[in-house]
Amino acid sequence: MLDLEFNYSHAHHNFELGLPLESCLRHFFRPYFPLRYGFATGYIVDEEERISNQTDWIIYDAQNFSPLMAKILGTEGNEWIPFDAVYGTVEVKRTLTTSALREAVRQIAKTRELKRKPTTLLDVTPHFRLPKNLLNVHPDVMFNEKCNWMYSGVYAYSEGDFTDPAVLCALIEELSHEFKIADLPDFFAIHGRYIIYRESLGTPTNCF
């Protein structure tokens, strides 16, 4: 189905430009997400007004947040999204070369450095926190575990330097010594070929 989407879009004839491919992917996945999820491309801004690099695909809470700055009249363009609203990001590559992959990992690691308000299971929405005394739990029970991790990944239309998944796994192992494990992408997807994903946070690269 995604191949059909590509074949009937201008992205199929203009893949050397990143925007058509990114737009095509968002258009394809939009019907499979509830309307509470917004799709955008642009920049992420945290509570200290620090700004990410340009991000290919931002998935955010469109029900409780709106863009700080929006694209005009429905045209394609960059939006500015508050970091507290962001569920995840995807870096989109036409061809996954080694340099493109390293660039995507650096982009995601930089975005993860932004600060956001920790959300626990008691935070039903950004505007409502469930009082603990309403729950049938022991008074000493704490709800301190952060549960609003940002989920990020890398998607490539063609495998480029990584026709063999083992080669990509080897590079992930190398990157784990350059970046914090928690800052690495949660998945690497090659269109129609394979996907490598993280099983848990805080463990070495055998979690992929």
PyMOL commands that place a pseudoatom at each C-alpha (Angstrom):
pseudoatom trace, name=CA, resn=MET, resi=1, chain=A, elem=C, hetatm=0, pos=[0.000, 0.000, 0.000]
pseudoatom trace, name=CA, resn=LEU, resi=2, chain=A, elem=C, hetatm=0, pos=[2.837, 2.367, 0.779]
pseudoatom trace, name=CA, resn=ASP, resi=3, chain=A, elem=C, hetatm=0, pos=[4.463, 1.523, -2.565]
pseudoatom trace, name=CA, resn=LEU, resi=4, chain=A, elem=C, hetatm=0, pos=[1.216, 2.496, -4.302]
pseudoatom trace, name=CA, resn=GLU, resi=5, chain=A, elem=C, hetatm=0, pos=[1.208, 5.770, -2.388]
pseudoatom trace, name=CA, resn=PHE, resi=6, chain=A, elem=C, hetatm=0, pos=[4.726, 6.474, -3.603]
pseudoatom trace, name=CA, resn=ASN, resi=7, chain=A, elem=C, hetatm=0, pos=[3.953, 5.510, -7.217]
pseudoatom trace, name=CA, resn=TYR, resi=8, chain=A, elem=C, hetatm=0, pos=[0.963, 7.858, -7.423]
pseudoatom trace, name=CA, resn=SER, resi=9, chain=A, elem=C, hetatm=0, pos=[2.660, 10.820, -5.791]
pseudoatom trace, name=CA, resn=HIS, resi=10, chain=A, elem=C, hetatm=0, pos=[5.118, 13.441, -7.031]
pseudoatom trace, name=CA, resn=ALA, resi=11, chain=A, elem=C, hetatm=0, pos=[7.586, 11.998, -4.507]
pseudoatom trace, name=CA, resn=HIS, resi=12, chain=A, elem=C, hetatm=0, pos=[8.163, 9.024, -6.814]
pseudoatom trace, name=CA, resn=HIS, resi=13, chain=A, elem=C, hetatm=0, pos=[9.603, 11.334, -9.472]
pseudoatom trace, name=CA, resn=ASN, resi=14, chain=A, elem=C, hetatm=0, pos=[11.326, 13.770, -7.159]
pseudoatom trace, name=CA, resn=PHE, resi=15, chain=A, elem=C, hetatm=0, pos=[12.953, 11.690, -4.428]
pseudoatom trace, name=CA, resn=GLU, resi=16, chain=A, elem=C, hetatm=0, pos=[16.143, 13.711, -4.597]
pseudoatom trace, name=CA, resn=LEU, resi=17, chain=A, elem=C, hetatm=0, pos=[14.218, 16.306, -2.576]
pseudoatom trace, name=CA, resn=GLY, resi=18, chain=A, elem=C, hetatm=0, pos=[13.445, 15.346, 1.009]
pseudoatom trace, name=CA, resn=LEU, resi=19, chain=A, elem=C, hetatm=0, pos=[10.127, 17.164, 1.345]
pseudoatom trace, name=CA, resn=PRO, resi=20, chain=A, elem=C, hetatm=0, pos=[8.056, 15.055, -1.132]
pseudoatom trace, name=CA, resn=LEU, resi=21, chain=A, elem=C, hetatm=0, pos=[9.127, 11.810, 0.567]
pseudoatom trace, name=CA, resn=GLU, resi=22, chain=A, elem=C, hetatm=0, pos=[8.395, 13.144, 4.053]
pseudoatom trace, name=CA, resn=SER, resi=23, chain=A, elem=C, hetatm=0, pos=[5.001, 14.475, 2.946]
pseudoatom trace, name=CA, resn=CYS, resi=24, chain=A, elem=C, hetatm=0, pos=[4.109, 11.200, 1.255]
pseudoatom trace, name=CA, resn=LEU, resi=25, chain=A, elem=C, hetatm=0, pos=[4.859, 9.216, 4.413]
pseudoatom trace, name=CA, resn=ARG, resi=26, chain=A, elem=C, hetatm=0, pos=[2.800, 11.515, 6.619]
pseudoatom trace, name=CA, resn=HIS, resi=27, chain=A, elem=C, hetatm=0, pos=[-0.089, 11.401, 4.141]
pseudoatom trace, name=CA, resn=PHE, resi=28, chain=A, elem=C, hetatm=0, pos=[-0.007, 7.599, 4.111]
pseudoatom trace, name=CA, resn=PHE, resi=29, chain=A, elem=C, hetatm=0, pos=[0.075, 7.119, 7.895]
pseudoatom trace, name=CA, resn=ARG, resi=30, chain=A, elem=C, hetatm=0, pos=[-2.414, 9.876, 8.776]
pseudoatom trace, name=CA, resn=PRO, resi=31, chain=A, elem=C, hetatm=0, pos=[-5.573, 7.646, 8.481]
pseudoatom trace, name=CA, resn=TYR, resi=32, chain=A, elem=C, hetatm=0, pos=[-4.050, 5.054, 10.840]
pseudoatom trace, name=CA, resn=PHE, resi=33, chain=A, elem=C, hetatm=0, pos=[-3.637, 7.506, 13.726]
pseudoatom trace, name=CA, resn=PRO, resi=34, chain=A, elem=C, hetatm=0, pos=[-6.440, 8.905, 15.931]
pseudoatom trace, name=CA, resn=LEU, resi=35, chain=A, elem=C, hetatm=0, pos=[-7.074, 12.596, 15.357]
pseudoatom trace, name=CA, resn=ARG, resi=36, chain=A, elem=C, hetatm=0, pos=[-5.517, 13.472, 18.710]
pseudoatom trace, name=CA, resn=TYR, resi=37, chain=A, elem=C, hetatm=0, pos=[-2.107, 12.897, 17.057]
pseudoatom trace, name=CA, resn=GLY, resi=38, chain=A, elem=C, hetatm=0, pos=[-0.800, 15.777, 14.984]
pseudoatom trace, name=CA, resn=PHE, resi=39, chain=A, elem=C, hetatm=0, pos=[1.795, 15.389, 12.229]
pseudoatom trace, name=CA, resn=ALA, resi=40, chain=A, elem=C, hetatm=0, pos=[4.249, 18.159, 11.467]
pseudoatom trace, name=CA, resn=THR, resi=41, chain=A, elem=C, hetatm=0, pos=[7.692, 18.944, 10.180]
pseudoatom trace, name=CA, resn=GLY, resi=42, chain=A, elem=C, hetatm=0, pos=[9.775, 21.680, 11.701]
pseudoatom trace, name=CA, resn=TYR, resi=43, chain=A, elem=C, hetatm=0, pos=[11.331, 22.573, 15.042]
pseudoatom trace, name=CA, resn=ILE, resi=44, chain=A, elem=C, hetatm=0, pos=[10.809, 21.529, 18.643]
pseudoatom trace, name=CA, resn=VAL, resi=45, chain=A, elem=C, hetatm=0, pos=[11.041, 24.146, 21.411]
pseudoatom trace, name=CA, resn=ASP, resi=46, chain=A, elem=C, hetatm=0, pos=[11.499, 23.303, 25.104]
pseudoatom trace, name=CA, resn=GLU, resi=47, chain=A, elem=C, hetatm=0, pos=[10.514, 25.196, 28.263]
pseudoatom trace, name=CA, resn=GLU, resi=48, chain=A, elem=C, hetatm=0, pos=[13.883, 26.992, 28.294]
pseudoatom trace, name=CA, resn=GLU, resi=49, chain=A, elem=C, hetatm=0, pos=[13.299, 28.149, 24.700]
pseudoatom trace, name=CA, resn=ARG, resi=50, chain=A, elem=C, hetatm=0, pos=[16.019, 25.905, 23.350]
pseudoatom trace, name=CA, resn=ILE, resi=51, chain=A, elem=C, hetatm=0, pos=[15.334, 24.760, 19.796]
pseudoatom trace, name=CA, resn=SER, resi=52, chain=A, elem=C, hetatm=0, pos=[16.032, 21.478, 18.014]
pseudoatom trace, name=CA, resn=ASN, resi=53, chain=A, elem=C, hetatm=0, pos=[17.420, 21.213, 14.520]
pseudoatom trace, name=CA, resn=GLN, resi=54, chain=A, elem=C, hetatm=0, pos=[14.885, 20.933, 11.714]
pseudoatom trace, name=CA, resn=THR, resi=55, chain=A, elem=C, hetatm=0, pos=[13.019, 17.660, 12.271]
pseudoatom trace, name=CA, resn=ASP, resi=56, chain=A, elem=C, hetatm=0, pos=[11.560, 15.678, 9.368]
pseudoatom trace, name=CA, resn=TRP, resi=57, chain=A, elem=C, hetatm=0, pos=[8.492, 14.268, 11.087]
pseudoatom trace, name=CA, resn=ILE, resi=58, chain=A, elem=C, hetatm=0, pos=[7.087, 15.269, 14.477]
pseudoatom trace, name=CA, resn=ILE, resi=59, chain=A, elem=C, hetatm=0, pos=[4.179, 13.354, 16.040]
pseudoatom trace, name=CA, resn=TYR, resi=60, chain=A, elem=C, hetatm=0, pos=[2.574, 15.425, 18.788]
pseudoatom trace, name=CA, resn=ASP, resi=61, chain=A, elem=C, hetatm=0, pos=[-0.485, 15.796, 21.030]
pseudoatom trace, name=CA, resn=ALA, resi=62, chain=A, elem=C, hetatm=0, pos=[-2.796, 17.909, 18.865]
pseudoatom trace, name=CA, resn=GLN, resi=63, chain=A, elem=C, hetatm=0, pos=[-5.663, 17.594, 21.339]
pseudoatom trace, name=CA, resn=ASN, resi=64, chain=A, elem=C, hetatm=0, pos=[-4.005, 19.466, 24.206]
pseudoatom trace, name=CA, resn=PHE, resi=65, chain=A, elem=C, hetatm=0, pos=[-1.386, 21.530, 22.351]
pseudoatom trace, name=CA, resn=SER, resi=66, chain=A, elem=C, hetatm=0, pos=[-1.206, 23.711, 19.278]
pseudoatom trace, name=CA, resn=PRO, resi=67, chain=A, elem=C, hetatm=0, pos=[1.909, 24.724, 17.316]
pseudoatom trace, name=CA, resn=LEU, resi=68, chain=A, elem=C, hetatm=0, pos=[3.736, 27.777, 18.629]
pseudoatom trace, name=CA, resn=MET, resi=69, chain=A, elem=C, hetatm=0, pos=[4.064, 28.869, 15.008]
pseudoatom trace, name=CA, resn=ALA, resi=70, chain=A, elem=C, hetatm=0, pos=[2.106, 27.115, 12.267]
pseudoatom trace, name=CA, resn=LYS, resi=71, chain=A, elem=C, hetatm=0, pos=[2.441, 26.722, 8.509]
pseudoatom trace, name=CA, resn=ILE, resi=72, chain=A, elem=C, hetatm=0, pos=[0.313, 29.189, 6.584]
pseudoatom trace, name=CA, resn=LEU, resi=73, chain=A, elem=C, hetatm=0, pos=[-2.986, 28.318, 4.871]
pseudoatom trace, name=CA, resn=GLY, resi=74, chain=A, elem=C, hetatm=0, pos=[-2.387, 24.571, 4.952]
pseudoatom trace, name=CA, resn=THR, resi=75, chain=A, elem=C, hetatm=0, pos=[0.705, 24.745, 2.760]
pseudoatom trace, name=CA, resn=GLU, resi=76, chain=A, elem=C, hetatm=0, pos=[3.723, 22.561, 3.384]
pseudoatom trace, name=CA, resn=GLY, resi=77, chain=A, elem=C, hetatm=0, pos=[6.259, 24.189, 5.636]
pseudoatom trace, name=CA, resn=ASN, resi=78, chain=A, elem=C, hetatm=0, pos=[7.879, 24.208, 9.043]
pseudoatom trace, name=CA, resn=GLU, resi=79, chain=A, elem=C, hetatm=0, pos=[5.965, 24.333, 12.304]
pseudoatom trace, name=CA, resn=TRP, resi=80, chain=A, elem=C, hetatm=0, pos=[7.234, 25.033, 15.811]
pseudoatom trace, name=CA, resn=ILE, resi=81, chain=A, elem=C, hetatm=0, pos=[6.033, 22.476, 18.372]
pseudoatom trace, name=CA, resn=PRO, resi=82, chain=A, elem=C, hetatm=0, pos=[6.417, 22.647, 22.189]
pseudoatom trace, name=CA, resn=PHE, resi=83, chain=A, elem=C, hetatm=0, pos=[8.534, 19.740, 23.432]
pseudoatom trace, name=CA, resn=ASP, resi=84, chain=A, elem=C, hetatm=0, pos=[5.973, 18.821, 26.106]
pseudoatom trace, name=CA, resn=ALA, resi=85, chain=A, elem=C, hetatm=0, pos=[3.565, 17.996, 23.268]
pseudoatom trace, name=CA, resn=VAL, resi=86, chain=A, elem=C, hetatm=0, pos=[5.885, 15.677, 21.337]
pseudoatom trace, name=CA, resn=TYR, resi=87, chain=A, elem=C, hetatm=0, pos=[5.284, 11.910, 21.354]
pseudoatom trace, name=CA, resn=GLY, resi=88, chain=A, elem=C, hetatm=0, pos=[8.022, 11.094, 18.884]
pseudoatom trace, name=CA, resn=THR, resi=89, chain=A, elem=C, hetatm=0, pos=[10.051, 12.023, 15.838]
pseudoatom trace, name=CA, resn=VAL, resi=90, chain=A, elem=C, hetatm=0, pos=[11.210, 10.280, 12.673]
pseudoatom trace, name=CA, resn=GLU, resi=91, chain=A, elem=C, hetatm=0, pos=[14.212, 11.244, 10.589]
pseudoatom trace, name=CA, resn=VAL, resi=92, chain=A, elem=C, hetatm=0, pos=[13.483, 10.428, 6.928]
pseudoatom trace, name=CA, resn=LYS, resi=93, chain=A, elem=C, hetatm=0, pos=[16.270, 9.571, 4.481]
pseudoatom trace, name=CA, resn=ARG, resi=94, chain=A, elem=C, hetatm=0, pos=[16.048, 8.849, 0.757]
pseudoatom trace, name=CA, resn=THR, resi=95, chain=A, elem=C, hetatm=0, pos=[19.122, 6.578, 0.931]
pseudoatom trace, name=CA, resn=LEU, resi=96, chain=A, elem=C, hetatm=0, pos=[20.678, 5.369, 4.177]
pseudoatom trace, name=CA, resn=THR, resi=97, chain=A, elem=C, hetatm=0, pos=[24.352, 6.079, 3.721]
pseudoatom trace, name=CA, resn=THR, resi=98, chain=A, elem=C, hetatm=0, pos=[26.718, 5.945, 6.684]
pseudoatom trace, name=CA, resn=SER, resi=99, chain=A, elem=C, hetatm=0, pos=[26.983, 9.732, 6.786]
pseudoatom trace, name=CA, resn=ALA, resi=100, chain=A, elem=C, hetatm=0, pos=[23.187, 10.146, 6.560]
pseudoatom trace, name=CA, resn=LEU, resi=101, chain=A, elem=C, hetatm=0, pos=[22.698, 7.703, 9.413]
pseudoatom trace, name=CA, resn=ARG, resi=102, chain=A, elem=C, hetatm=0, pos=[25.246, 9.440, 11.632]
pseudoatom trace, name=CA, resn=GLU, resi=103, chain=A, elem=C, hetatm=0, pos=[23.565, 12.776, 10.887]
pseudoatom trace, name=CA, resn=ALA, resi=104, chain=A, elem=C, hetatm=0, pos=[20.153, 11.366, 11.860]
pseudoatom trace, name=CA, resn=VAL, resi=105, chain=A, elem=C, hetatm=0, pos=[21.500, 9.903, 15.115]
pseudoatom trace, name=CA, resn=ARG, resi=106, chain=A, elem=C, hetatm=0, pos=[23.132, 13.227, 16.021]
pseudoatom trace, name=CA, resn=GLN, resi=107, chain=A, elem=C, hetatm=0, pos=[19.857, 14.997, 15.287]
pseudoatom trace, name=CA, resn=ILE, resi=108, chain=A, elem=C, hetatm=0, pos=[17.857, 12.687, 17.551]
pseudoatom trace, name=CA, resn=ALA, resi=109, chain=A, elem=C, hetatm=0, pos=[20.466, 12.832, 20.335]
pseudoatom trace, name=CA, resn=LYS, resi=110, chain=A, elem=C, hetatm=0, pos=[20.377, 16.651, 20.252]
pseudoatom trace, name=CA, resn=THR, resi=111, chain=A, elem=C, hetatm=0, pos=[16.579, 16.675, 20.428]
pseudoatom trace, name=CA, resn=ARG, resi=112, chain=A, elem=C, hetatm=0, pos=[16.649, 14.367, 23.455]
pseudoatom trace, name=CA, resn=GLU, resi=113, chain=A, elem=C, hetatm=0, pos=[18.805, 16.952, 25.254]
pseudoatom trace, name=CA, resn=LEU, resi=114, chain=A, elem=C, hetatm=0, pos=[15.853, 19.341, 25.359]
pseudoatom trace, name=CA, resn=LYS, resi=115, chain=A, elem=C, hetatm=0, pos=[13.965, 19.550, 28.654]
pseudoatom trace, name=CA, resn=ARG, resi=116, chain=A, elem=C, hetatm=0, pos=[10.346, 18.646, 29.238]
pseudoatom trace, name=CA, resn=LYS, resi=117, chain=A, elem=C, hetatm=0, pos=[8.078, 18.418, 32.261]
pseudoatom trace, name=CA, resn=PRO, resi=118, chain=A, elem=C, hetatm=0, pos=[8.163, 14.824, 33.623]
pseudoatom trace, name=CA, resn=THR, resi=119, chain=A, elem=C, hetatm=0, pos=[4.800, 13.072, 33.308]
pseudoatom trace, name=CA, resn=THR, resi=120, chain=A, elem=C, hetatm=0, pos=[3.756, 10.205, 35.598]
pseudoatom trace, name=CA, resn=LEU, resi=121, chain=A, elem=C, hetatm=0, pos=[0.744, 7.887, 35.577]
pseudoatom trace, name=CA, resn=LEU, resi=122, chain=A, elem=C, hetatm=0, pos=[-1.162, 10.453, 37.659]
pseudoatom trace, name=CA, resn=ASP, resi=123, chain=A, elem=C, hetatm=0, pos=[-1.024, 13.025, 34.851]
pseudoatom trace, name=CA, resn=VAL, resi=124, chain=A, elem=C, hetatm=0, pos=[-4.177, 12.232, 32.885]
pseudoatom trace, name=CA, resn=THR, resi=125, chain=A, elem=C, hetatm=0, pos=[-3.735, 15.257, 30.614]
pseudoatom trace, name=CA, resn=PRO, resi=126, chain=A, elem=C, hetatm=0, pos=[-1.312, 18.201, 30.669]
pseudoatom trace, name=CA, resn=HIS, resi=127, chain=A, elem=C, hetatm=0, pos=[-4.074, 20.106, 32.484]
pseudoatom trace, name=CA, resn=PHE, resi=128, chain=A, elem=C, hetatm=0, pos=[-5.310, 17.499, 34.972]
pseudoatom trace, name=CA, resn=ARG, resi=129, chain=A, elem=C, hetatm=0, pos=[-3.403, 15.476, 37.555]
pseudoatom trace, name=CA, resn=LEU, resi=130, chain=A, elem=C, hetatm=0, pos=[-5.310, 12.686, 39.303]
pseudoatom trace, name=CA, resn=PRO, resi=131, chain=A, elem=C, hetatm=0, pos=[-5.238, 13.142, 43.106]
pseudoatom trace, name=CA, resn=LYS, resi=132, chain=A, elem=C, hetatm=0, pos=[-3.395, 10.243, 44.677]
pseudoatom trace, name=CA, resn=ASN, resi=133, chain=A, elem=C, hetatm=0, pos=[-5.925, 9.902, 47.503]
pseudoatom trace, name=CA, resn=LEU, resi=134, chain=A, elem=C, hetatm=0, pos=[-8.566, 8.861, 44.958]
pseudoatom trace, name=CA, resn=LEU, resi=135, chain=A, elem=C, hetatm=0, pos=[-6.639, 5.657, 44.245]
pseudoatom trace, name=CA, resn=ASN, resi=136, chain=A, elem=C, hetatm=0, pos=[-6.905, 2.525, 46.346]
pseudoatom trace, name=CA, resn=VAL, resi=137, chain=A, elem=C, hetatm=0, pos=[-3.174, 2.329, 47.025]
pseudoatom trace, name=CA, resn=HIS, resi=138, chain=A, elem=C, hetatm=0, pos=[-0.956, 2.414, 50.107]
pseudoatom trace, name=CA, resn=PRO, resi=139, chain=A, elem=C, hetatm=0, pos=[-0.041, 5.996, 51.144]
pseudoatom trace, name=CA, resn=ASP, resi=140, chain=A, elem=C, hetatm=0, pos=[3.657, 5.181, 50.718]
pseudoatom trace, name=CA, resn=VAL, resi=141, chain=A, elem=C, hetatm=0, pos=[3.236, 4.230, 47.066]
pseudoatom trace, name=CA, resn=MET, resi=142, chain=A, elem=C, hetatm=0, pos=[5.072, 6.722, 44.873]
pseudoatom trace, name=CA, resn=PHE, resi=143, chain=A, elem=C, hetatm=0, pos=[4.272, 7.651, 41.282]
pseudoatom trace, name=CA, resn=ASN, resi=144, chain=A, elem=C, hetatm=0, pos=[7.618, 9.104, 40.334]
pseudoatom trace, name=CA, resn=GLU, resi=145, chain=A, elem=C, hetatm=0, pos=[8.483, 7.029, 37.274]
pseudoatom trace, name=CA, resn=LYS, resi=146, chain=A, elem=C, hetatm=0, pos=[8.649, 9.205, 34.181]
pseudoatom trace, name=CA, resn=CYS, resi=147, chain=A, elem=C, hetatm=0, pos=[6.384, 7.823, 31.455]
pseudoatom trace, name=CA, resn=ASN, resi=148, chain=A, elem=C, hetatm=0, pos=[6.548, 10.407, 28.680]
pseudoatom trace, name=CA, resn=TRP, resi=149, chain=A, elem=C, hetatm=0, pos=[9.686, 9.237, 26.882]
pseudoatom trace, name=CA, resn=MET, resi=150, chain=A, elem=C, hetatm=0, pos=[10.084, 10.585, 23.368]
pseudoatom trace, name=CA, resn=TYR, resi=151, chain=A, elem=C, hetatm=0, pos=[10.025, 7.757, 20.805]
pseudoatom trace, name=CA, resn=SER, resi=152, chain=A, elem=C, hetatm=0, pos=[12.288, 8.387, 17.813]
pseudoatom trace, name=CA, resn=GLY, resi=153, chain=A, elem=C, hetatm=0, pos=[13.501, 6.515, 14.793]
pseudoatom trace, name=CA, resn=VAL, resi=154, chain=A, elem=C, hetatm=0, pos=[15.129, 6.616, 11.385]
pseudoatom trace, name=CA, resn=TYR, resi=155, chain=A, elem=C, hetatm=0, pos=[13.277, 5.650, 8.194]
pseudoatom trace, name=CA, resn=ALA, resi=156, chain=A, elem=C, hetatm=0, pos=[15.015, 5.202, 4.839]
pseudoatom trace, name=CA, resn=TYR, resi=157, chain=A, elem=C, hetatm=0, pos=[13.451, 4.505, 1.463]
pseudoatom trace, name=CA, resn=SER, resi=158, chain=A, elem=C, hetatm=0, pos=[16.472, 2.549, 0.216]
pseudoatom trace, name=CA, resn=GLU, resi=159, chain=A, elem=C, hetatm=0, pos=[19.151, 0.711, 2.184]
pseudoatom trace, name=CA, resn=GLY, resi=160, chain=A, elem=C, hetatm=0, pos=[22.200, 2.392, 0.634]
pseudoatom trace, name=CA, resn=ASP, resi=161, chain=A, elem=C, hetatm=0, pos=[25.233, 1.197, 2.596]
pseudoatom trace, name=CA, resn=PHE, resi=162, chain=A, elem=C, hetatm=0, pos=[23.158, -1.219, 4.681]
pseudoatom trace, name=CA, resn=THR, resi=163, chain=A, elem=C, hetatm=0, pos=[21.839, -4.002, 2.448]
pseudoatom trace, name=CA, resn=ASP, resi=164, chain=A, elem=C, hetatm=0, pos=[23.027, -6.375, 5.177]
pseudoatom trace, name=CA, resn=PRO, resi=165, chain=A, elem=C, hetatm=0, pos=[21.339, -5.733, 8.566]
pseudoatom trace, name=CA, resn=ALA, resi=166, chain=A, elem=C, hetatm=0, pos=[24.491, -6.993, 10.293]
pseudoatom trace, name=CA, resn=VAL, resi=167, chain=A, elem=C, hetatm=0, pos=[26.387, -3.996, 8.915]
pseudoatom trace, name=CA, resn=LEU, resi=168, chain=A, elem=C, hetatm=0, pos=[23.836, -1.630, 10.434]
pseudoatom trace, name=CA, resn=CYS, resi=169, chain=A, elem=C, hetatm=0, pos=[23.988, -3.508, 13.744]
pseudoatom trace, name=CA, resn=ALA, resi=170, chain=A, elem=C, hetatm=0, pos=[27.762, -3.120, 13.749]
pseudoatom trace, name=CA, resn=LEU, resi=171, chain=A, elem=C, hetatm=0, pos=[27.442, 0.631, 13.251]
pseudoatom trace, name=CA, resn=ILE, resi=172, chain=A, elem=C, hetatm=0, pos=[24.854, 0.840, 16.049]
pseudoatom trace, name=CA, resn=GLU, resi=173, chain=A, elem=C, hetatm=0, pos=[27.399, -0.902, 18.299]
pseudoatom trace, name=CA, resn=GLU, resi=174, chain=A, elem=C, hetatm=0, pos=[29.977, 1.707, 17.304]
pseudoatom trace, name=CA, resn=LEU, resi=175, chain=A, elem=C, hetatm=0, pos=[27.555, 4.567, 17.901]
pseudoatom trace, name=CA, resn=SER, resi=176, chain=A, elem=C, hetatm=0, pos=[26.777, 3.265, 21.385]
pseudoatom trace, name=CA, resn=HIS, resi=177, chain=A, elem=C, hetatm=0, pos=[30.300, 4.316, 22.380]
pseudoatom trace, name=CA, resn=GLU, resi=178, chain=A, elem=C, hetatm=0, pos=[29.824, 7.836, 20.989]
pseudoatom trace, name=CA, resn=PHE, resi=179, chain=A, elem=C, hetatm=0, pos=[26.338, 8.525, 22.356]
pseudoatom trace, name=CA, resn=LYS, resi=180, chain=A, elem=C, hetatm=0, pos=[24.382, 7.575, 25.449]
pseudoatom trace, name=CA, resn=ILE, resi=181, chain=A, elem=C, hetatm=0, pos=[22.343, 4.423, 24.878]
pseudoatom trace, name=CA, resn=ALA, resi=182, chain=A, elem=C, hetatm=0, pos=[19.154, 6.288, 25.818]
pseudoatom trace, name=CA, resn=ASP, resi=183, chain=A, elem=C, hetatm=0, pos=[19.916, 8.917, 23.148]
pseudoatom trace, name=CA, resn=LEU, resi=184, chain=A, elem=C, hetatm=0, pos=[20.110, 6.435, 20.265]
pseudoatom trace, name=CA, resn=PRO, resi=185, chain=A, elem=C, hetatm=0, pos=[17.038, 6.035, 18.008]
pseudoatom trace, name=CA, resn=ASP, resi=186, chain=A, elem=C, hetatm=0, pos=[14.406, 3.528, 19.116]
pseudoatom trace, name=CA, resn=PHE, resi=187, chain=A, elem=C, hetatm=0, pos=[14.200, 1.979, 15.650]
pseudoatom trace, name=CA, resn=PHE, resi=188, chain=A, elem=C, hetatm=0, pos=[15.855, 1.895, 12.227]
pseudoatom trace, name=CA, resn=ALA, resi=189, chain=A, elem=C, hetatm=0, pos=[13.514, 1.022, 9.340]
pseudoatom trace, name=CA, resn=ILE, resi=190, chain=A, elem=C, hetatm=0, pos=[14.436, 0.285, 5.731]
pseudoatom trace, name=CA, resn=HIS, resi=191, chain=A, elem=C, hetatm=0, pos=[11.400, 0.457, 3.450]
pseudoatom trace, name=CA, resn=GLY, resi=192, chain=A, elem=C, hetatm=0, pos=[10.268, -3.015, 2.399]
pseudoatom trace, name=CA, resn=ARG, resi=193, chain=A, elem=C, hetatm=0, pos=[13.432, -4.642, 3.751]
pseudoatom trace, name=CA, resn=TYR, resi=194, chain=A, elem=C, hetatm=0, pos=[13.831, -4.826, 7.529]
pseudoatom trace, name=CA, resn=ILE, resi=195, chain=A, elem=C, hetatm=0, pos=[13.461, -2.993, 10.829]
pseudoatom trace, name=CA, resn=ILE, resi=196, chain=A, elem=C, hetatm=0, pos=[15.736, -2.986, 13.882]
pseudoatom trace, name=CA, resn=TYR, resi=197, chain=A, elem=C, hetatm=0, pos=[14.156, -1.726, 17.074]
pseudoatom trace, name=CA, resn=ARG, resi=198, chain=A, elem=C, hetatm=0, pos=[14.976, -1.184, 20.708]
pseudoatom trace, name=CA, resn=GLU, resi=199, chain=A, elem=C, hetatm=0, pos=[13.446, -3.602, 23.201]
pseudoatom trace, name=CA, resn=SER, resi=200, chain=A, elem=C, hetatm=0, pos=[14.234, -1.650, 26.375]
pseudoatom trace, name=CA, resn=LEU, resi=201, chain=A, elem=C, hetatm=0, pos=[15.982, 1.480, 27.557]
pseudoatom trace, name=CA, resn=GLY, resi=202, chain=A, elem=C, hetatm=0, pos=[19.177, 1.525, 29.521]
pseudoatom trace, name=CA, resn=THR, resi=203, chain=A, elem=C, hetatm=0, pos=[20.727, -1.664, 28.185]
pseudoatom trace, name=CA, resn=PRO, resi=204, chain=A, elem=C, hetatm=0, pos=[23.638, -2.009, 25.733]
pseudoatom trace, name=CA, resn=THR, resi=205, chain=A, elem=C, hetatm=0, pos=[23.192, -2.471, 22.010]
pseudoatom trace, name=CA, resn=ASN, resi=206, chain=A, elem=C, hetatm=0, pos=[22.052, -6.064, 22.357]
pseudoatom trace, name=CA, resn=CYS, resi=207, chain=A, elem=C, hetatm=0, pos=[18.695, -4.442, 23.123]
pseudoatom trace, name=CA, resn=PHE, resi=208, chain=A, elem=C, hetatm=0, pos=[18.349, -3.803, 19.344]
for i in range(1, 208): cmd.bond("trace and resi %d" % i, "trace and resi %d" % (i + 1))
show_as sticks, trace
zoom trace
